[in-house]
Amino acid sequence: MDVLFFAALAPIFWLIIALIGLKLPAYQACTVALVIAFFTASSFFGMTYRDTLTAALEGSTMAVWPIIWVIIAAIFTYNLSVFTKGMDTIKTMLGSVTTDERVLVLLIAWGFGGFLECMSGFGTAVAIGASMLASIGINPISAIMVCLLANAVQSSYGSIGLPLTTLAQLTGFEGSQIATFTTMQLGFMMIIMPFLMLVIFGGSFKALSGMIPMCLIAGLGFFLPALGAAYFMGEGLAGVAGAIISMGLIVFFAKKFPTHNPEYEIKSVEVTDEITPEKGIKAWLPFILIFVFLIVTSKLVPPVHEFLIQVKTSIAIYTGEGAGLYTFTWIVTPGTLIMLAAIISGVVQGATVNDMLSVLSRTIRTMTPTFITMITIIGTARIMGYSGMITTMATTTVDATGTLYPAISPLIGAAGSFITGSATTSGVLFGKLQADSAMAIGANETGQAWMAAANAAGACVGKIISPQSIAIGVAAVGIRGVEGQIMKFAIKVFLPFVILMGCVVYFGQAFVE
């Protein structure tokens, strides 16, 4: 291994030391990583200062539009729903379905949590899901654990498929192809996770008594619709479709075949008849409109999609070799559609313009560190990509592992989400490396896309042990000093799943190439 390989690793080494060892906030660690990448690219890889600056600028621009725009719109939608009390109505509706704790775990942590993750992401599902479960009497630690498990499988679909969209942009593959391959790789994990959630919740396999059909329906109800939506509609709606259909199936099954097990009966669920259909529709309106807008503007409706996709601006940012135009798509982008849905829903729910501006302002202020993180980490990734740092890492890694590289590729994706707490950032850091490594071992274009998707699938597994996710859950339920206990549990789940994912990627490549 030569000097260039270790120089290329410098920003990654720094992030590991800063986030795990020094426990610096992500926005501080990533800012320093950008500086390290800048000087490494110019000092070791012969990149001019101008090219390095414009590479960072292109990455920062990508962070702002569409990524940060999606984050603002998604979190604003949720915060506005809380402000208008629509979220309270949604909680009551979900809690009135059943008094069986196990069904509520699946409905809230898996179904509704998946819906929140796919709509907004960034820890929203863990925070809301765990707090909802704890508020209806479920043990807080159990609530955190099941939400971590559910969120892990669904995290690559967060914020209307943002991790998959970003990964596709950085690697140059179609978003629908990346989403389809990621869903295929996660398929077994999706099916088995509802079973595992109840076993962890109940402390034994006894918790599955009478629940096996519902668990199977919950898992398949997410996987199959997500796979179909990924293939036909793209990454934006894959997780949303899976979450909505899975949640609907859980509700239907709970009503049609109610469970009656005194050991898991809960008395604190508030059942109310005060929620009229009109009130329920108003509460769900933001999410209904988002779903409708995304479908109407997708390739499923060619006339609308082809007309609106023309509203775009292309400019040259990067000045070095391999430069291309960066395109701003102004309307057919999730952030714009989500924001439009939120504003319309806010008006219907009685929020004034001042109310919405206040909620938006508060959302932006609280998310500022996240914005800095995204701008600096994607700027770092762009420098590493254009300078050849990622190619150097890929070539050296492939030389060391050879054709066995696909078996460890999910571990690399998992390392990214463990370090940064984000499936999106994991893709930014390692997505191009995965594709370049696949090329180096002789994979065709389809095989390279399969390996890029392996980063997203591995990132999902890494979210199980993400310190940031654990901290969000602990903060949401208001307990302290249990992070170590939860991490110990999480590692036991993480290890078999990351090995399983390595086998899926390694043996699965033969079926896609």
Secondary structure, 3 states (H helix, E strand, C coil): CCHHHHHHCHHHHHHHHHHHHCCCCHHHHHHHHHHHHHHHHHHHCCCCHHHHHHHHHHHHHHHHHHHHHHHHHHHHHHHHHHHCCHHHHHHHHHHCCCCEHHHHHHHHHHHHHHHHHHHCCCCHHHHHHHHHHHHCCCCHHHHHHHHHHHHHHHHHHHHHHHHHHHHHHHHCCCHHHHHHHHHHHHHHHHHHHHHHHHHHHHCCHHHHCCCHHHHHHHHHHHHHHHHHHHHHHCHHHHHHHHHHHHHHHHHHHHHHCCCCCHHHECCCCCCCCCCCHHHHHHHHHHHHHHHHHHHHCCCCCHHHHHHHCCCEEEEECCCCCCCCEEEEECCCCHHHHHHHHHHHHHHHCCCCHHHHHHHHHHHHHHHHHHHHHHHHHHHHHHHHHHHCHHHHHHHHHHHHHHHHHHHHHHHHHHHHHHHHCCHHHHHHHHHHHHHHHHHHCCCCHHHHHHHHHHHHHHHHHHHHHCHHHHHHHHHHHCCCCCHHHHHHHHHHHHHHHHHHHHHHHHHHHHHHC
